[in-house]
Amino acid sequence: MQISITFKNIDSSDALKSHIHEKFDRLDKMLDYPAKANVVLSVEKLRSIVDINLHCGKLKIFAKEESDNNMYAAIDALSDNIKLQVRKYKDKQRHHLSGDKQSIKINGMALESSEIIDE
């Protein structure tokens, strides 16, 4: 995963960079295609804000997390949020491509049984 990190109103820190790479390299294993992530770390008054734009094939995710004066907590919450969104996207794709149309089968059977009762 190619990650670009931007710092706004905060000094650049190698510890923050390594923490971001550690969290999002785990996420890279979940993705099917090479990904590109733009991460923006900013501080406004007492809030630490982390934004991410993630592009991977057709998947495009934007997420934003805030924390009270703790950048590491915001990064952790953001990575959990992104993992959840990726997992949800992959489940939708898997369900769509599997041809498993349970709702259609159940509705079709219910329609057939109501026709038998009406006759």
N, C-alpha and C positions, 0 to 999 in steps of 0.2 A: 504494500500500500504506500502510495506517495502522499506524504503529509506535509503541508506547509503551515507553519505556525506564525501568527501575527500577534504582537503584544501592543495593547493600547493602554496608556497611562500606567504602565507597570514595567519594571526592569526585566530584561530578558534573563531567564534562569535555566541553567542546564538541568537542574533537578525537575523543573516543570516539563521541560522538553522530553526528558527520559520517561517521566510518568505518563505523558500523553502517548509516546511511542509504545510503551509497555501495554497500556490499556487497549489501544487501537490495533496493535499487531495481533492480539487475540481475536479481535473482530475480523481481521483479514482472512482467517481460516474459514469463516462462515460464508464468505462471498465467493461467487463463481468466477467473476471476471476481475481483472486488475482495477483497483479503486484509486480514486484521487480524493483527498480530504483537505479542506481548507478550515483550519481551526483559528478562531480569534479569541484571545484572552484579554479581558478588559476589567478595569476597576472603576466603579463610580461610587463616590462617597464611601460607604461601608460595605458595598455589595461587590462580590466577585462574579463576573459573568463570563460564560463560555458559550460560544456559538460554533456550529459546525455545518458545513455544506459538504455532503458526501455524494459522489457520482461514481456509479459502478454499473456499466452497461445501461440498461433502461431504468435502473433504480436510482432515484434522486431523493435524498433525505436532507431536510434542514431541521436542526434542533437547537434549542437554547436552554441553558440551565443557569440558575442563580443560586448563590449561597452567601450567607452573612460572613464576610471577611475570611473565607476559607476556600481557596482556589482548588485544592485537592478534592474536597467534597463535591464541588461543582463538576469537576472532571469525571469523578466516579459516577455521579448521578447521570451525567450526559452519556457515558459509555453504556450504562445499563439501559437508558432510553433508546439508544441507537440499536443495541442488540435486540431489544424487544421489537422494534420496527422492522429490522431485517428478518427476524424469525417469522413475524406476521406476514411479511411479503413472500417469503419462501413457502410458507404453508399455503397461502393463497395460490401460488403458482403450482405447487405440487398437487393440490386438490383440483385445480382447473385442468391440469394436464393429465391427471390420472383417469379421467372419464368417469369418476365416481359420482353419479348423479342420483344420490339417495333421495333427495327431495322430490325429484321428478318421478321416481319409482313409487314412492309413498303416495304422492298426490294422484298418480295414475291408478293405483290400486284402490284408493278411496273413491275415485270417480267410477271405476268399474263396479265396485260393491254397491254404490248408490243407484246405479242403473239397474242392477239385479233386483234391488228392493222395490224400485218403482214399477217394475214389470209385474 
